[in-house]
Amino acid sequence: MFQIVFNEISAAELSSLGTLEQLELIEEFRVTEADLNGLGSDKFGKIERDGHVFYRFRAKEYRFYFEVKDNSVIVHRVLHKGTFSDFLFRSKMPLGEDEALASSKHFWKLIDEGRNARQL
């Protein structure tokens, strides 16, 4: 398993939830190399841009967007699924969630904000 590091933005997004919900999400958020190599479950997805690989993890109604660096999982954003479900519905994209996100400028703006935030 990797060490999990939240940046300022993802920590704030997580802390905006109730304590019990935070604990349940953190308990569910486990990442191993096997998970990332296989990506066979619905919980994980892979999104690529400019040679960078980002991952998505589904936990309950939330999505963790992260990258792996030096044996650490760096969480850039923790977002409610409705954020992107609404986007996909409005744009009527005939793609899966990860493919649609990879082509969304709004998504990459959120990720870039997370990447540039201070890690806690």
N, C-alpha and C positions, 0 to 999 in steps of 0.2 A: 504494500500500500504506500501511497505517496503522502507527504506532508501537505496539508491543505492550508492555503494562505488566502485570506480575504483582503481586498483592497478597501479603501474608505467607502467607495460607492456601494460595493456589494455588501459590506458589513452594515451600512446604513439601511439598505434595502431589506436585509434579513432582520435587523433590529426593529424595523417598523411593524413586524408581525408580533403576535402574542407569544409569550414565553413558551407555552406548550407546543405551539406550531413550530417555533424555531427549533426546539429540541427534537421534534419528530423529523423535520427536514434534515437537520445535521446528522441524526442517527441513520437516515436513509442514504445520505450522500457518501458513498464509498467508491473509491476509484482504484483499480489495480491495473497493472500493465496488460493483463489478459483481457480486461474490459476494453481497453483502448485498441488492442491489436485485433480483437474479434469484432467488436461493435455489432454483435449479433442480436442484442436485445433491443427492445423498444426504448429502454431507458437512455441509451447513448446514441448520439449522432455526431457527425464530423462535418465541419464547415471549413473551407479553405479560401484564402485570399492572399495574393502576392507572395506565395511560398510559405505563409504562416498557416499553421493548423490550429483550429479552435474546436472545442468539443462542447456538446450540449448534453446535459443530464436532466432527465425528467424525474421529479419527485413530487408526488401528489399533484397539485395544481400549479406548480412552479417549475421554472427552467433555470438551471445553473449553466452559465456560459463561462468556459475556462480554457486555459492553455496549460501545457506541461512544460516546465523549465527546470533543469537541474534537480530532478527527483522531487519537484514540488508541483502541486496543482495550484495555479493562481486563478482565483475566481474573480472574473471581471464584472459580471452582473448576475443578479438573482431576480428574475422577473416572473410575474404571474402569466400563465399561459394565454389569458385573454388579450394581452398586449399584442401578440402576434396572430392569434386566431382572428381578431378583428381585422388586422392588416390583410391576412390571406383572404378573408371573406370579401372585403371591399375591393381588392385587386383581382379577385377571381382567378388566381394563378392555378394552372393545372399541374402543380408540382407538389412534392412532399414538403414538409415544414423546413427541413434543412436546406434543400435546394432553393426554396423561395427566400430564405434568410440570406443565403450567400449572395443573392442578387439585389438585396435591399440596401440602399444607401443609408436609410434610417437605422437599420440594424447595425451597420458598421460604425455609424456615428456613436451609438450606445457603447459598442465594444471598445472603440478608441478612447472614449471618455474613461471607461474602466481601466484600460491598459495604462493610461496616463495618471491614474489616481495613485495616491500613496498606499503602499501595502501596510497592513496592520499586523 
